[in-house]
Amino acid sequence: MNYNQKQVFDIPMANNTIDLLFFLIESYATKNQIEDIDLTKYFALSGKAAKVLQGGSVTSVNSITLVTNQQKIYNIIAIIVDDIDSKETLKFKNKITIENSNFFIEIHNLLDVLNITSIDGVIVQQLTEIPEKLLV
């Protein structure tokens, strides 16, 4: 995705980790011949960061939130997340967390339709569609 190149977040390691996550998902899907894995349609930045990118007031972002509504993508993430260097990784039925010393990433498996848009090449969940619980 090139979060690092775009410097989406102030912490370079956070950008690197998200780029690695995209790479590992795509690599796993290709290696295991899993079809219909389109991260540009079914995997997006959400939460406060997505709100800020869409013109919301600039605020500190405590966690980086990513969302998908595709079970196949979520299942791949649950497998490959262990290949990401982190302090702690937790896996739940509909949420995976990756904690590092300087940042925290949440990945949510939503049951809803995922309406997304692109802001300067970053795929984000449309502001009006971000669940309130992801904005805290």
N, C-alpha and C positions, 0 to 999 in steps of 0.2 A: 504494500500500500504506500510506502514512502512517508510515514509519519516523521521519520528522522530527517529526511530531505526537506520537508515542509516545516519542521520544528514546531509541530502542533503544541507540544508541551514544553515547559521551561526545563524540565529534567530530561537530558538526553537519553538516559537509560530507560525511561518510560517509553519514549519514542522507539528506541531500539527493540524493546520487549514487544510492543504491539506489532512492529514490522516482522519480528520473528514469529509471532503468533500467526499472522497471515501466511507467512512462508510455510510454516509447519502444517497448517491446515491444507493448503493447496498441494504440498508435497505428499502428504498422507493420502489425500483423495486420489491423486494421480497414481501413486504407487499401488494402491488397492483398488484401482479402477472403479471408484465411486463417482457416479455421474450426477449431474445437476447440482454441483457445488458452485454457486455463483455468489461470491462474497460481495460483489458490487450491488447485488439485489437483496441479499438476505443476511447481511452482517454489517452493523453500523455503530458508530459512536452515538451515545445517548447521554442522559443525565445532564448535570450542570455544564459540562464541557460543550456538549452539543447546543445547549441553550445559549451559551456565550458566543459560539461561532455563528449562531443565527441572529445575533444582535441583542441578546439579553445583556443585562448589566454585568460588568466584569466583577467576578467574585472569586474567592479562593475555591479551588476544586480539591476536595478531600480524597476523592476516589475517581478513577477513570472508569466509566461505565460503557460496556459494549453490549449489544443485544442481537439476538437472532430469533427468528420464528421457525427455523428449520431444524427438526430433530436430528437430521443427519449431520449438520454442521455442529450442533451442540455435542453429539456423541463423539465426533472427531476431536473436538476440543478437550473433552473429558479424558481422551486417550493421550493426546500429545502434550497436554499441559505439564506433565511431569518432566518433559524435556526442557522446560524453561527454568532458568536459574531463579530461585526465589527463596525467601526466608520461610514462607509457609504457603501451602496450597490446600484449599478445602474444596471438596466437591459435594454438591447437594443435587437433588432431583432437578431443580430449575435454576441453579445458580452455582457458579464456580468463582472462587476468589483466589487472587494471586497477591501475596503480600511481599513487598520488598522493603528494604530499609528506608527508601525515600519516597515510595509511592505504593498505591493500592489499586488493583484492577478488579472489577466485578464483571462477570459475563453472565447475562440473564437469558434464559430460554423463555421467550414470551409465547403465549398461546394466540395472541392477536395477530391480525394482519400487520405487516411491518411496512409503514409508509416512510420512505426515505427521500433524501435529496442530497445533492453534492454542493458543498461549500468549498470553493477553491481546491477541488479535487479530493476533499475529505468527505466520505460517505457518512451522513448523520441521519438520525431519526428525526422526522419533521417535528418541530417544536410543539405543535398542537397535539401530537400523538405521544409525547413522552409521558409515561405514567408519573403521577405526582410523587410516588415513593422513590423514584430515581432522581428526584430533584433536591433531595435533602442532604 
